[in-house]
């Protein structure tokens, strides 16, 4: 892959990652190795994919802004071959969150347009972590921003790796009991919010009408936790 320069129009990373605006893709990668060694660790055992140790060769920061970084890692595959793999990380220590809203015995989903797929999706509120906020505070923040609702209480549903093929970070899943659905914000690409029974939502997932991984996982975890009973 041809190295992509880091354009100066991009915002600088947060302070704990360092200002990489004047770094090359390779030196930015080396800086991350020095400051965040846990991002490059390889667990013990067989059949792992190891990252080649500097200075034998170096990876690249292909792209980064304040929300995400795309790395190209030089790796050694289990059969001994060398390769280069892509992965996406976030420079923020706070994990993203996804929240399943519970309105009485129903779940509330939003119909949202997503740029990546160029399509409408039924999904639950979600978003990235916010510096200085706990996971619970972040969950309440995104629930308010996307559904105009404040949680009466929050219930943990564990964590989720939405795409282990390229995304490094896990997302914290929650269910939230709400008293009402507020106003849908105009700038979020959301055209409506609607309440469904658990059974209706699960049938939509089974029929392929819900394809969002966060929503399907939250419905499953909520069912397993007894919240659908």
C-alpha positions in Angstrom: 0.0 0.0 0.0 1.3 3.4 -0.9 1.9 5.6 2.1 -0.7 8.4 2.5 0.6 11.7 3.7 -1.0 13.2 6.8 -2.6 16.4 5.6 -2.4 19.5 7.8 -6.1 20.0 7.5 -6.7 17.2 10.0 -7.1 18.0 13.7 -4.4 17.1 16.1 -4.8 14.1 18.3 -5.5 14.5 22.0 -2.6 15.4 24.2 -2.0 11.9 25.6 -1.3 10.6 22.1 0.8 13.5 21.1 0.8 16.1 18.3 1.6 14.1 15.2 0.9 16.8 12.6 4.5 17.0 11.5 5.3 13.3 11.6 5.6 11.0 8.7 3.2 8.0 8.7 6.1 5.8 9.9 7.4 8.1 12.6 3.8 8.7 13.9 3.5 4.9 14.1 6.8 4.7 16.0 5.6 7.3 18.4 2.5 5.3 19.2 4.6 2.2 19.8 6.6 4.2 22.4 3.6 5.8 24.1 1.0 3.0 23.9 2.9 -0.4 24.0 -0.2 -2.2 25.0 -1.7 -1.5 21.6 1.1 -3.6 20.0 1.3 -6.5 22.5 0.9 -10.1 21.4 -0.6 -12.6 23.8 1.3 -15.8 24.4 0.4 -19.1 22.7 0.3 -20.6 19.3 -1.4 -19.4 16.2 -1.3 -15.7 17.1 -0.6 -12.9 14.6 2.5 -11.1 15.8 3.4 -7.5 15.0 7.0 -7.2 13.7 9.2 -5.5 16.3 10.9 -2.2 15.4 13.5 -1.5 14.0 13.2 -4.5 11.6 10.4 -2.8 9.8 7.8 -0.1 10.7 4.1 0.3 10.3 2.2 3.4 9.3 -0.5 5.7 10.6 -2.5 5.8 7.4 -5.1 8.3 8.8 -6.0 9.8 12.1 -8.2 12.5 13.6 -9.5 13.2 17.1 -11.9 10.2 16.9 -10.1 7.4 15.1 -6.8 6.1 13.8 -6.2 3.7 10.9 -2.9 1.8 11.4 -1.1 -0.5 8.9 0.8 -3.0 11.0 3.6 -5.2 9.7 2.7 -8.7 11.0 4.0 -12.3 11.1 1.3 -14.8 10.3 1.1 -18.2 12.1 2.7 -20.0 9.1 5.7 -17.6 9.2 4.7 -15.4 6.3 5.0 -11.6 6.6 2.2 -9.3 5.8 0.5 -6.0 6.5 -2.9 -5.7 8.3 -5.1 -2.7 8.8 -6.9 -1.9 12.1 -8.9 1.0 13.4 -8.3 2.4 16.9 -9.5 5.4 18.8 -7.1 7.7 20.7 -9.7 8.3 23.4 -9.4 6.1 26.5 -13.2 6.2 27.1 -15.0 3.4 25.2 -17.9 4.0 22.9 -21.4 3.1 24.2 -24.6 1.7 22.8 -27.9 1.9 24.7 -31.1 -0.1 24.3 -34.0 2.2 25.4 -36.8 0.4 27.3 -40.2 2.1 27.3 -42.4 0.0 29.6 -42.4 -3.5 28.0 -41.3 -2.1 24.6 -37.9 -1.2 23.1 -37.4 2.1 21.2 -35.5 2.1 18.0 -34.5 5.0 15.8 -34.4 4.9 12.0 -31.2 6.5 11.0 -29.4 7.2 7.8 -25.8 6.0 7.8 -23.2 7.4 5.4 -21.1 4.3 5.3 -23.8 2.1 3.9 -25.8 4.9 2.2 -28.9 3.4 3.6 -31.5 3.7 6.4 -31.1 1.5 9.5 -33.2 0.6 12.5 -30.8 0.9 15.5 -30.3 1.9 19.1 -28.6 5.2 20.2 -24.9 4.9 20.3 -21.7 7.0 20.0 -18.1 7.4 21.0 -16.7 8.0 24.5 -16.4 11.6 25.9 -13.3 12.6 27.9 -14.0 13.0 31.6 -17.3 11.1 31.5 -18.0 7.6 32.9 -19.5 4.9 30.7 -22.8 5.5 32.4 -22.6 9.2 31.8 -21.7 8.6 28.1 -24.7 6.3 27.7 -27.0 8.9 29.2 -25.5 11.6 27.0 -26.1 9.7 23.7 -29.6 8.7 24.8 -30.4 12.4 25.4 -28.7 13.5 22.1 -30.4 11.0 19.9 -33.7 10.3 21.5 -34.3 13.3 23.7 -34.7 11.0 26.7 -33.2 10.8 30.1 -32.6 7.3 31.6 -34.5 6.5 34.8 -31.9 3.8 35.4 -29.1 2.1 33.4 -28.4 -1.6 33.2 -25.1 -3.0 32.0 -25.2 -5.6 29.2 -21.5 -6.2 28.9 -19.1 -5.3 26.1 -19.1 -5.9 22.3 -16.5 -6.0 19.7 -18.6 -4.9 16.6 -16.0 -5.9 14.0 -13.0 -7.9 15.1 -11.6 -7.9 11.6 -10.6 -4.2 11.8 -11.9 -2.4 14.9 -9.7 -2.7 18.0 -11.9 -1.2 20.7 -14.8 -2.7 22.5 -18.1 -0.9 23.1 -20.0 -0.9 26.4 -23.6 -2.0 26.0 -26.5 -0.8 28.2 -30.2 -1.0 28.5 -31.9 2.2 29.8 -35.5 2.5 31.2 -37.0 5.7 30.0 -40.3 7.4 30.7 -41.0 9.0 27.3 -39.5 9.6 23.9 -38.4 13.2 23.4 -37.8 15.2 20.3 -35.6 13.7 17.6 -32.7 16.0 16.8 -32.7 17.4 13.2 -29.0 17.1 12.6 -28.3 13.5 13.4 -29.8 11.8 10.3 -32.7 10.4 12.3 -36.1 10.6 10.7 -38.2 8.9 13.4 -38.2 6.9 16.6 -40.6 4.1 17.2 -41.5 1.7 20.0 -41.6 -2.1 19.2 -42.3 -5.1 21.4 -39.3 -7.2 22.1 -40.8 -9.9 19.9 -41.3 -7.5 17.0 -37.8 -6.3 17.3 -36.3 -9.8 17.4 -38.4 -10.8 14.4 -37.1 -7.8 12.5 -33.6 -8.9 13.3 -34.3 -12.4 12.2 -35.9 -11.2 9.0 -32.9 -9.0 8.2 -34.9 -5.7 8.8 -32.4 -4.9 11.6 -28.8 -5.4 10.5 -27.0 -3.2 13.0 -24.7 -5.3 15.1 -25.1 -3.2 18.2 -28.8 -3.5 18.1 -28.9 -7.2 17.5 -26.3 -7.8 20.3 -28.2 -5.6 22.8 -31.5 -7.3 22.0 -29.9 -10.7 22.6 -28.1 -9.6 25.8 -31.3 -8.0 27.1 -33.3 -11.2 26.4 -30.6 -13.3 28.2 -30.7 -10.9 31.1 -34.5 -11.4 31.5 -35.4 -7.8 30.5 -37.8 -9.1 27.8 -39.9 -11.0 30.3 
